Protein backbone atom coordinates (compact mmCIF):
# COMPACT_ATOMS: atom_id res chain seq x y z
CA UNK A 1 0.00 0.00 0.00
CA UNK A 2 1.36 3.40 -0.92
CA UNK A 3 1.54 6.29 1.48
CA UNK A 4 -2.02 7.56 1.95
CA UNK A 5 -2.63 10.81 0.07
CA UNK A 6 0.97 11.71 -0.81
CA UNK A 7 -0.16 14.97 -2.37
CA UNK A 8 -1.58 16.22 0.94
CA UNK A 9 0.98 15.29 3.61
CA UNK A 10 -0.06 18.15 5.89
CA UNK A 11 -3.66 16.98 5.89
CA UNK A 12 -2.51 13.39 6.53
CA UNK A 13 -0.94 14.49 9.80
CA UNK A 14 -4.21 16.12 10.88
CA UNK A 15 -6.61 13.33 9.84
CA UNK A 16 -6.76 9.97 11.58
CA UNK A 17 -6.54 6.52 10.02
CA UNK A 18 -9.28 4.28 11.45
CA UNK A 19 -8.91 0.51 11.07
CA UNK A 20 -12.39 -1.08 11.19
CA UNK A 21 -13.03 -4.41 12.84
CA UNK A 22 -15.57 -6.66 11.09
CA UNK A 23 -18.17 -6.31 13.83
CA UNK A 24 -18.42 -2.56 13.17
CA UNK A 25 -19.50 -3.18 9.56
CA UNK A 26 -21.86 -5.98 10.61
CA UNK A 27 -23.39 -3.69 13.24
CA UNK A 28 -23.77 -0.69 10.90
CA UNK A 29 -22.92 -1.09 7.19
CA UNK A 30 -23.11 2.71 6.75
CA UNK A 31 -20.18 3.10 9.16
CA UNK A 32 -18.01 3.39 6.03
CA UNK A 33 -19.43 6.89 5.60
CA UNK A 34 -19.50 7.99 9.27
CA UNK A 35 -15.92 9.14 9.83
CA UNK A 36 -16.15 12.64 8.32
CA UNK A 37 -12.78 13.81 6.98
CA UNK A 38 -10.81 10.88 8.41
CA UNK A 39 -9.54 7.87 6.45
CA UNK A 40 -10.64 4.23 6.78
CA UNK A 41 -8.47 1.14 6.38
CA UNK A 42 -9.96 -2.35 5.93
CA UNK A 43 -7.65 -5.33 6.58
CA UNK A 44 -8.05 -8.33 4.29
CA UNK A 45 -9.18 -10.35 7.33
CA UNK A 46 -12.15 -8.00 7.75
CA UNK A 47 -13.25 -8.78 4.19
CA UNK A 48 -12.76 -12.52 4.85
CA UNK A 49 -14.98 -12.37 7.96
CA UNK A 50 -17.64 -10.42 6.03
CA UNK A 51 -17.66 -13.23 3.49
CA UNK A 52 -17.92 -15.88 6.23
CA UNK A 53 -20.94 -14.16 7.82
CA UNK A 54 -22.94 -13.26 4.71
CA UNK A 55 -25.18 -16.35 4.65
CA UNK A 56 -28.44 -16.59 6.53
CA UNK A 57 -31.48 -14.46 7.34
CA UNK A 58 -30.23 -12.92 10.59
CA UNK A 59 -29.71 -9.19 11.03
CA UNK A 60 -25.93 -9.79 11.15
CA UNK A 61 -26.00 -11.64 7.82
CA UNK A 62 -28.09 -8.94 6.18
CA UNK A 63 -25.71 -6.25 7.42
CA UNK A 64 -22.70 -8.23 6.19
CA UNK A 65 -24.25 -8.44 2.71
CA UNK A 66 -25.10 -4.73 2.73
CA UNK A 67 -21.55 -3.82 3.77
CA UNK A 68 -20.22 -5.93 0.88
CA UNK A 69 -22.59 -4.13 -1.53
CA UNK A 70 -21.35 -0.74 -0.32
CA UNK A 71 -17.75 -1.85 -0.79
CA UNK A 72 -18.48 -3.20 -4.27
CA UNK A 73 -20.16 0.07 -5.21
CA UNK A 74 -17.17 2.07 -3.96
CA UNK A 75 -14.45 -0.12 -5.48
CA UNK A 76 -16.09 -0.82 -8.85
CA UNK A 77 -16.73 2.85 -9.62
CA UNK A 78 -13.32 4.22 -8.77
CA UNK A 79 -10.73 5.14 -11.39
CA UNK A 80 -7.86 5.60 -8.94
CA UNK A 81 -5.31 3.02 -7.86
CA UNK A 82 -6.67 1.12 -4.86
CA UNK A 83 -3.32 1.41 -3.09
CA UNK A 84 -3.62 5.21 -3.17
CA UNK A 85 -7.05 5.21 -1.56
CA UNK A 86 -10.60 5.69 -2.83
CA UNK A 87 -12.32 9.02 -2.12
CA UNK A 88 -15.53 8.43 -0.15
CA UNK A 89 -17.03 11.83 -0.98
CA UNK A 90 -18.44 10.54 -4.30
CA UNK A 91 -20.36 7.74 -2.55
CA UNK A 92 -21.32 9.31 0.79
CA UNK A 93 -24.59 11.06 1.56
CA UNK A 94 -23.44 12.00 5.05
CA UNK A 95 -20.61 14.32 4.11
CA UNK A 96 -17.65 11.90 4.46
CA UNK A 97 -14.61 13.37 2.72
CA UNK A 98 -11.93 10.87 3.72
CA UNK A 99 -10.39 8.00 1.79
CA UNK A 100 -10.97 4.25 1.95
CA UNK A 101 -7.90 1.99 1.87
CA UNK A 102 -7.97 -1.77 1.35
CA UNK A 103 -5.06 -3.96 2.37
CA UNK A 104 -3.08 -4.78 -0.77
CA UNK A 105 0.17 -6.04 0.76
CA UNK A 106 1.23 -7.95 3.88
CA UNK A 107 1.91 -5.86 6.97
CA UNK A 108 4.02 -7.99 9.30
CA UNK A 109 5.93 -6.02 11.92
CA UNK A 110 7.72 -7.70 14.78
CA UNK A 111 4.91 -9.44 16.63
CA UNK A 112 4.70 -9.69 20.42
CA UNK A 113 5.45 -13.23 21.54
CA UNK A 114 2.15 -13.35 23.47
CA UNK A 115 0.03 -12.94 20.31
CA UNK A 116 -0.83 -15.90 18.10
CA UNK A 117 -1.56 -15.11 14.45
CA UNK A 118 -3.91 -18.09 14.18
CA UNK A 119 -6.87 -15.96 15.22
CA UNK A 120 -8.73 -13.42 13.07
CA UNK A 121 -8.71 -10.74 15.79
CA UNK A 122 -4.94 -11.02 16.16
CA UNK A 123 -4.42 -10.78 12.38
CA UNK A 124 -6.37 -7.52 12.38
CA UNK A 125 -4.30 -6.30 15.34
CA UNK A 126 -1.11 -7.15 13.45
CA UNK A 127 -2.31 -4.97 10.58
CA UNK A 128 -2.88 -2.08 12.99
CA UNK A 129 0.63 -2.52 14.40
CA UNK A 130 2.06 -2.66 10.87
CA UNK A 131 0.27 0.56 9.88
CA UNK A 132 1.52 2.30 13.02
CA UNK A 133 5.11 1.34 12.18
CA UNK A 134 4.76 2.19 8.49
CA UNK A 135 3.19 5.63 9.02
CA UNK A 136 4.66 6.96 12.28
CA UNK A 137 3.37 10.48 11.51
CA UNK A 138 -0.28 9.41 11.50
CA UNK A 139 -2.64 8.51 14.32
CA UNK A 140 -3.76 4.92 13.65
CA UNK A 141 -6.82 3.86 15.68
CA UNK A 142 -8.63 0.51 15.86
CA UNK A 143 -12.44 0.75 15.93
CA UNK A 144 -14.18 -2.35 17.31
CA UNK A 145 -17.44 -3.28 19.07
CA UNK A 146 -15.57 -6.18 20.73
CA UNK A 147 -14.50 -5.17 24.26
CA UNK A 148 -11.80 -7.88 24.49
CA UNK A 149 -10.38 -6.78 21.13
CA UNK A 150 -10.06 -3.23 22.45
CA UNK A 151 -8.41 -4.48 25.66
CA UNK A 152 -5.84 -6.48 23.68
CA UNK A 153 -5.12 -3.50 21.42
CA UNK A 154 -4.53 -1.16 24.36
CA UNK A 155 -2.31 -3.79 26.03
CA UNK A 156 -0.08 -3.54 22.96
CA UNK A 157 -0.07 0.23 23.00
CA UNK A 158 -2.54 0.66 20.13
CA UNK A 159 -5.32 3.26 20.50
CA UNK A 160 -8.73 1.55 20.31
CA UNK A 161 -12.25 2.96 20.39
CA UNK A 162 -15.82 1.73 20.38
CA UNK A 163 -18.04 2.72 17.43
CA UNK A 164 -19.97 5.68 18.82
CA UNK A 165 -21.85 6.97 15.79
CA UNK A 166 -24.94 4.88 16.54
CA UNK A 167 -25.19 6.18 20.10
CA UNK A 168 -28.02 8.61 20.67
CA UNK A 169 -26.75 9.70 24.08
CA UNK A 170 -23.48 9.27 25.93
CA UNK A 171 -25.28 9.45 29.28
CA UNK A 172 -28.73 7.85 29.46
CA UNK A 173 -29.49 9.97 32.53
CA UNK A 174 -30.03 12.75 29.98
CA UNK A 175 -32.69 10.75 28.15
CA UNK A 176 -36.01 12.54 27.78
CA UNK A 177 -38.43 11.37 30.52
CA UNK A 178 -41.60 13.02 29.21
CA UNK A 179 -42.30 14.54 32.65
CA UNK A 180 -41.34 17.92 34.11
CA UNK A 181 -41.94 19.34 37.58
CA UNK A 182 -42.98 22.98 37.48
CA UNK A 183 -40.69 25.40 39.36
CA UNK A 184 -41.71 26.60 42.82
CA UNK A 185 -42.37 30.16 41.56
CA UNK A 186 -44.38 29.01 38.53
CA UNK A 187 -47.71 30.54 39.53
CA UNK A 188 -46.14 33.82 40.61
CA UNK A 189 -44.07 34.10 37.43
CA UNK A 190 -46.60 32.89 34.84
CA UNK A 191 -49.98 33.19 36.60
CA UNK A 192 -50.58 36.86 35.86
CA UNK A 193 -50.06 36.44 32.09
CA UNK A 194 -51.99 33.17 31.86
CA UNK A 195 -55.29 32.89 30.00
CA UNK A 196 -57.61 29.90 30.46
CA UNK A 197 -60.74 28.44 28.86
CA UNK A 198 -62.74 25.20 28.86
CA UNK A 199 -63.56 22.77 26.04
CA UNK A 200 -65.83 19.97 27.22
CA UNK A 201 -64.47 18.58 30.47
CA UNK A 202 -60.92 19.80 29.84
CA UNK A 203 -59.36 23.11 30.86
CA UNK A 204 -56.73 24.87 28.74
CA UNK A 205 -54.09 27.36 29.84
CA UNK A 206 -52.05 29.58 27.55
CA UNK A 207 -48.68 30.54 29.02
CA UNK A 208 -46.03 33.05 28.06
CA UNK A 209 -42.58 33.30 29.54
CA UNK A 210 -39.07 31.85 29.52
CA UNK A 211 -40.20 28.41 30.73
CA UNK A 212 -42.19 27.85 27.53
CA UNK A 213 -39.04 27.74 25.38
CA UNK A 214 -37.87 24.56 27.10
CA UNK A 215 -41.22 22.76 27.01
CA UNK A 216 -41.78 19.92 24.52
CA UNK A 217 -45.05 19.08 22.75
CA UNK A 218 -46.89 16.27 24.61
CA UNK A 219 -44.63 16.63 27.63
CA UNK A 220 -46.38 16.30 31.00
CA UNK A 221 -46.01 18.99 33.66
CA UNK A 222 -47.14 18.86 37.27
CA UNK A 223 -46.97 21.05 40.35
CA UNK A 224 -45.77 19.52 43.59
CA UNK A 225 -45.18 22.87 45.30
CA UNK A 226 -48.57 23.74 46.73
CA UNK A 227 -50.56 24.11 43.52
CA UNK A 228 -52.89 21.28 44.42
CA UNK A 229 -53.03 18.29 42.09
CA UNK A 230 -52.33 20.33 38.97
CA UNK A 231 -51.11 18.14 36.10
CA UNK A 232 -51.31 18.92 32.40
CA UNK A 233 -49.93 18.02 28.98
CA UNK A 234 -48.25 20.49 26.64
CA UNK A 235 -50.49 20.56 23.58
CA UNK A 236 -48.80 23.40 21.69
CA UNK A 237 -45.40 25.01 21.98
CA UNK A 238 -44.08 27.89 19.89
CA UNK A 239 -41.28 30.17 21.00
CA UNK A 240 -42.14 31.71 24.37
CA UNK A 241 -45.79 30.59 24.36
CA UNK A 242 -47.34 27.23 25.20
CA UNK A 243 -50.81 25.75 25.63
CA UNK A 244 -51.43 23.29 28.48
CA UNK A 245 -54.39 20.90 28.67
CA UNK A 246 -55.50 19.34 31.95
CA UNK A 247 -55.58 15.55 32.17
CA UNK A 248 -58.21 12.94 32.82
CA UNK A 249 -57.72 11.43 36.28
CA UNK A 250 -57.31 7.69 35.72
CA UNK A 251 -56.39 7.17 39.36
CA UNK A 252 -60.10 7.50 40.27
CA UNK A 253 -62.17 4.32 40.16
CA UNK A 254 -64.89 5.99 38.06
CA UNK A 255 -62.35 6.37 35.21
CA UNK A 256 -60.93 2.84 35.47
CA UNK A 257 -59.68 1.21 32.28
CA UNK A 258 -60.76 -2.45 32.11
CA UNK A 259 -60.81 -2.47 35.91
CA UNK A 260 -57.33 -0.91 36.18
CA UNK A 261 -56.62 2.45 37.83
CA UNK A 262 -53.37 4.41 37.87
CA UNK A 263 -51.45 3.90 41.11
CA UNK A 264 -49.05 6.81 40.70
CA UNK A 265 -48.54 10.02 38.77
CA UNK A 266 -46.53 8.51 35.88
CA UNK A 267 -49.08 5.72 35.36
CA UNK A 268 -51.80 8.36 35.08
CA UNK A 269 -49.72 10.20 32.46
CA UNK A 270 -49.16 6.93 30.58
CA UNK A 271 -52.88 6.12 30.46
CA UNK A 272 -53.62 9.62 29.13
CA UNK A 273 -51.23 8.90 26.25
CA UNK A 274 -52.48 5.37 25.64
CA UNK A 275 -56.16 6.40 25.60
CA UNK A 276 -55.62 9.40 23.29
CA UNK A 277 -56.54 8.41 19.69
CA UNK A 278 -54.58 11.43 18.39
CA UNK A 279 -51.34 9.95 19.74
CA UNK A 280 -50.06 7.44 17.17
CA UNK A 281 -46.78 6.48 18.83
CA UNK A 282 -46.16 5.88 22.54
CA UNK A 283 -42.96 4.78 24.28
CA UNK A 284 -43.01 3.56 27.89
CA UNK A 285 -39.74 2.99 29.75
CA UNK A 286 -39.38 1.61 33.24
CA UNK A 287 -37.91 -1.16 35.33
CA UNK A 288 -39.69 -4.43 35.98
CA UNK A 289 -43.00 -4.04 37.79
CA UNK A 290 -43.77 -0.43 36.86
CA UNK A 291 -46.88 -1.52 34.95
CA UNK A 292 -45.85 -0.98 31.32
CA UNK A 293 -47.48 -4.11 29.88
CA UNK A 294 -50.52 -4.11 32.17
CA UNK A 295 -51.43 -0.48 31.41
CA UNK A 296 -50.93 -0.96 27.67
CA UNK A 297 -53.05 -4.11 27.50
CA UNK A 298 -55.82 -2.57 29.62
CA UNK A 299 -55.92 0.50 27.36
CA UNK A 300 -55.72 -1.70 24.27
CA UNK A 301 -58.66 -3.89 25.31
CA UNK A 302 -60.73 -0.81 26.16
CA UNK A 303 -60.04 0.75 22.75
CA UNK A 304 -60.62 -2.50 20.84
CA UNK A 305 -63.60 -4.02 22.64
CA UNK A 306 -65.35 -1.01 24.18
CA UNK A 307 -64.52 2.06 22.08
CA UNK A 308 -63.87 0.02 18.88
CA UNK A 309 -61.15 2.43 17.73
CA UNK A 310 -58.88 -0.43 16.66
CA UNK A 311 -59.83 -3.81 15.21
CA UNK A 312 -57.30 -5.95 17.13
CA UNK A 313 -54.11 -5.96 19.17
CA UNK A 314 -50.82 -7.17 17.63
CA UNK A 315 -48.15 -8.15 20.17
CA UNK A 316 -44.54 -8.83 19.19
CA UNK A 317 -41.16 -8.97 20.89
CA UNK A 318 -37.53 -9.86 20.25
CA UNK A 319 -36.87 -13.54 20.90
CA UNK A 320 -33.62 -13.12 22.86
CA UNK A 321 -33.35 -15.69 25.66
CA UNK A 322 -32.06 -14.67 29.10
CA UNK A 323 -30.34 -18.02 29.67
CA UNK A 324 -29.54 -20.94 27.37
CA UNK A 325 -31.61 -21.22 24.19
CA UNK A 326 -34.25 -23.97 24.28
CA UNK A 327 -33.83 -24.80 20.59
CA UNK A 328 -36.42 -25.12 17.86
CA UNK A 329 -40.07 -25.08 18.85
CA UNK A 330 -42.92 -26.99 17.17
CA UNK A 331 -46.21 -25.61 15.94
CA UNK A 332 -47.50 -22.51 14.19
CA UNK A 333 -46.03 -19.02 14.43
CA UNK A 334 -48.31 -18.20 17.36
CA UNK A 335 -47.47 -21.47 19.15
CA UNK A 336 -43.74 -20.88 18.66
CA UNK A 337 -44.08 -17.43 20.21
CA UNK A 338 -46.03 -18.69 23.26
CA UNK A 339 -42.95 -19.26 25.51
CA UNK A 340 -41.85 -15.68 24.86
CA UNK A 341 -45.23 -14.27 25.81
CA UNK A 342 -45.39 -15.25 29.47
CA UNK A 343 -45.66 -11.57 30.46
CA UNK A 344 -48.68 -11.21 28.18
CA UNK A 345 -50.40 -14.23 29.75
CA UNK A 346 -49.71 -13.01 33.29
CA UNK A 347 -51.19 -9.59 32.59
CA UNK A 348 -54.24 -11.02 30.83
CA UNK A 349 -54.91 -13.10 33.94
CA UNK A 350 -54.84 -9.91 36.04
CA UNK A 351 -57.18 -8.10 33.65
CA UNK A 352 -59.58 -11.04 33.45
CA UNK A 353 -59.86 -11.28 37.24
CA UNK A 354 -60.64 -7.58 37.61
CA UNK A 355 -64.34 -8.22 36.95
CA UNK A 356 -65.38 -9.92 40.18
CA UNK A 357 -69.10 -9.87 39.38
CA UNK A 358 -68.86 -11.81 36.12
CA UNK A 359 -68.51 -15.22 37.74
CA UNK A 360 -66.60 -18.20 36.39
CA UNK A 361 -68.62 -18.53 33.17
CA UNK A 362 -68.52 -14.82 32.50
CA UNK A 363 -64.74 -14.67 32.92
CA UNK A 364 -64.28 -17.70 30.65
CA UNK A 365 -66.38 -16.00 27.95
CA UNK A 366 -64.41 -12.78 28.39
CA UNK A 367 -61.13 -14.70 28.11
CA UNK A 368 -62.21 -16.22 24.79
CA UNK A 369 -63.30 -12.82 23.51
CA UNK A 370 -59.95 -11.29 24.46
CA UNK A 371 -57.99 -14.14 22.85
CA UNK A 372 -59.80 -13.61 19.56
CA UNK A 373 -58.69 -9.96 19.47
CA UNK A 374 -55.02 -10.45 20.42
CA UNK A 375 -52.55 -11.79 17.83
CA UNK A 376 -48.99 -12.71 18.73
CA UNK A 377 -46.56 -12.19 15.83
CA UNK A 378 -42.85 -12.85 15.34
CA UNK A 379 -40.48 -10.07 14.33
CA UNK A 380 -39.02 -12.35 11.68
CA UNK A 381 -42.10 -12.03 9.46
CA UNK A 382 -42.72 -8.29 9.68
CA UNK A 383 -41.08 -7.17 6.43
CA UNK A 384 -43.59 -6.08 3.80
CA UNK A 385 -46.58 -6.12 6.15
CA UNK A 386 -48.97 -3.20 6.69
CA UNK A 387 -51.21 -3.02 9.76
CA UNK A 388 -54.54 -1.22 9.30
CA UNK A 389 -56.51 0.03 12.35
CA UNK A 390 -54.43 -2.08 14.73
CA UNK A 391 -52.81 -1.46 18.09
CA UNK A 392 -49.25 -2.76 17.75
CA UNK A 393 -47.41 -3.48 21.01
CA UNK A 394 -43.64 -3.99 20.74
CA UNK A 395 -42.51 -5.58 24.01
CA UNK A 396 -38.86 -5.73 25.18
CA UNK A 397 -38.08 -3.02 22.61
CA UNK A 398 -34.72 -2.26 24.24
CA UNK A 399 -33.30 -5.33 22.45
CA UNK A 400 -34.04 -3.85 19.01
CA UNK A 401 -31.50 -1.96 16.92
CA UNK A 402 -32.47 1.39 15.42
CA UNK A 403 -32.76 -0.29 12.02
CA UNK A 404 -35.11 -2.99 13.34
CA UNK A 405 -37.16 -0.34 15.11
CA UNK A 406 -37.55 1.58 11.85
CA UNK A 407 -38.65 -1.61 10.08
CA UNK A 408 -41.35 -2.24 12.69
CA UNK A 409 -42.72 1.29 13.05
CA UNK A 410 -42.97 1.77 9.29
CA UNK A 411 -45.40 -1.19 9.18
CA UNK A 412 -48.08 1.12 10.61
CA UNK A 413 -50.88 1.88 8.18
CA UNK A 414 -53.84 4.28 8.53
CA UNK A 415 -55.50 4.24 11.95
CA UNK A 416 -52.74 2.21 13.62
CA UNK A 417 -51.14 3.02 16.97
CA UNK A 418 -47.70 1.70 17.96
CA UNK A 419 -46.65 1.29 21.61
CA UNK A 420 -43.03 0.43 22.48
CA UNK A 421 -42.29 -1.00 25.94
CA UNK A 422 -38.91 -1.68 27.48
CA UNK A 423 -36.27 -1.26 30.13
CA UNK A 424 -32.94 -0.04 28.77
CA UNK A 425 -31.19 -1.43 31.86
CA UNK A 426 -32.00 -4.99 30.66
CA UNK A 427 -30.42 -5.31 27.20
CA UNK A 428 -29.72 -8.89 26.08
CA UNK A 429 -28.64 -8.24 22.48
CA UNK A 430 -24.86 -8.34 21.76
CA UNK A 431 -23.22 -5.00 20.84
CA UNK A 432 -26.27 -2.98 21.95
CA UNK A 433 -25.89 -0.56 24.85
CA UNK A 434 -28.25 1.78 26.67
CA UNK A 435 -27.06 4.61 24.46
CA UNK A 436 -27.39 2.76 21.15
CA UNK A 437 -30.61 0.78 21.76
CA UNK A 438 -33.38 1.28 19.22
CA UNK A 439 -35.69 2.23 22.09
CA UNK A 440 -33.40 5.09 23.16
CA UNK A 441 -33.17 6.09 19.50
CA UNK A 442 -36.93 6.45 18.94
CA UNK A 443 -37.51 8.22 22.27
CA UNK A 444 -35.00 10.85 21.23
CA UNK A 445 -36.10 11.15 17.59
CA UNK A 446 -39.87 11.30 18.24
CA UNK A 447 -39.53 13.83 21.06
CA UNK A 448 -41.70 16.86 20.30
CA UNK A 449 -43.78 15.34 17.49
CA UNK A 450 -47.44 16.27 18.03
CA UNK A 451 -48.66 12.67 17.53
CA UNK A 452 -46.19 10.92 19.84
CA UNK A 453 -45.63 10.77 23.58
CA UNK A 454 -43.20 9.25 26.04
CA UNK A 455 -43.23 8.44 29.76
CA UNK A 456 -40.51 6.98 31.96
CA UNK A 457 -42.29 5.08 34.74
CA UNK A 458 -40.43 5.49 38.01
CA UNK A 459 -42.22 3.53 40.72
CA UNK A 460 -42.58 -0.23 40.83
CA UNK A 461 -46.07 -1.42 41.70
CA UNK A 462 -45.60 -5.19 41.48
CA UNK A 463 -44.94 -6.09 45.13
CA UNK A 464 -42.80 -4.97 48.05
CA UNK A 465 -40.51 -7.95 47.39
CA UNK A 466 -39.99 -6.99 43.72
CA UNK A 467 -39.42 -3.32 44.63
CA UNK A 468 -36.85 -4.18 47.27
CA UNK A 469 -35.05 -6.61 44.93
CA UNK A 470 -34.92 -3.99 42.16
CA UNK A 471 -33.32 -1.49 44.54
CA UNK A 472 -30.85 -3.71 46.38
CA UNK A 473 -29.79 -6.51 44.02
Secondary structure, 3 states (H helix, E strand, C coil): CCCCCHHHHHHHHHCEEEEECHHHHHHCHHHHHCCCCCEEEECHHHHHHHHHCCCCCCHHHHHHHHHHHHHHHHHHCCCCCHHHCEECCCCCCCCCCCEEEECCCCCCCCCCCCCCCCCHHHHHHHHHHHHHHHCCCCEEEEECCCHHHHHHHHHCCCCEECCCCCCCCCCHHHCCCCEEECCCCHHHHHHHHCEEEEECCEEEEEEECHHHHHCCCCCEEECCCCCCCCEEEEEEEECCEEEEEECCCCCCHHHCECCECCCCHHHHHHHHHHCCCCCCEEEEECCCCCCHHHHHHHHHHHHHHHCCCCCEEEEEECCCCCCCCCCCCCCCHHHHHHHHHHHHHHHHHHHHHCCCCCHHHHHHHHHHHHHHHEEECCHHHCCCCCECCEEEEEECHHHCCHHHHHHHHCCECCCCEEEEEECCCCCCCCCCCCCCCHHHHHHHHHCCCCCEEEEECCCCCCCHHHHHHHHHC
